[in-house]
Amino acid sequence: HNPEFTMMEFYAAYWNYRDLMDFTEALIRDAAQKAAGTLQLSYAGKPVDLGRPFERLTIRQAIAKHTDAGDGADNREWLVAALRKLGLTEEKNRLSTRSLAGLQVMYFEETVEEKLWQPTFIMEHPTEISPLARANDERPEVTERFELYITGREFGNGFSELNDAEDQAARFAAQVDAKDAGDDEAMYHDHDFVRALEYGMPPTGGCGIGIDRLMMLLTDSPSIRDVILFPALRREQ
């Protein structure tokens, strides 16, 4: 990420992550139509079709579609070995302490992300890396969360908000343990947020969209420096 970027977030009571995906898809399509006058865009010389329904895949489905991992993607030992071949290390990436779902996410990031050129929602991220997202009722190890990818980049992140104060407190505690174990991306324990949840929060969906990356797509700009509001400037010589 550039130090300077623009993010738009929106929330809606009584929406879940599927409602958010529907709204996000319509929002981006409408923005493209009004800004570019067409849903058939070109970015870096390659077509991007915003007119067709955005594909929706779970992380596991995306791995199956875009790699030849096969059943190996369901095996911890295979994933650890594959990630090591890709250059990841135990010291930096803590491979041996990751869950199967966590390893699948890392493998997805290393092998699939850049292949998602056409608009694609990737769903059901592991609970362990989604501390603010509501867990799936049928599969509590994953969450009601999605990320939107276009041109191999993440454009948005949304989920059904976790509104259970006790569950949220436990998630934050797990994040603190992960941070103590060396996970720089883990969150701190937000006691004020947990206290606010104790007063009550309706079922809610929330999503964030990177405006700069959307502008890059709509204007076929190769660099974020071309679209951010306050680009870094060289000192006057």
Buried (B, 14 or more C-beta within 10 A) or exposed (E): EEEEBBEEEBEBEEBBBBBBBEBBBEBBBEBBEEEBEEBEBEBEEEEBEBEEEBBBBBBBBBBBEBBEBEEBBEBBEBBBEBBEEEEBEEEEBBBEEBBBBBBBBBBBBBBBBEBBBBBBBBBBBBBBBBBBBBBBEEEEEBBBBBBBBBBBBBBBBBBBBBBEBEBBBEBBEBBEEBBEEEBEEBBEBBEEBBEEBEEEBEEBBBBBBBBBBBBBBBEBBEEBEEBBEEEEEEEEE
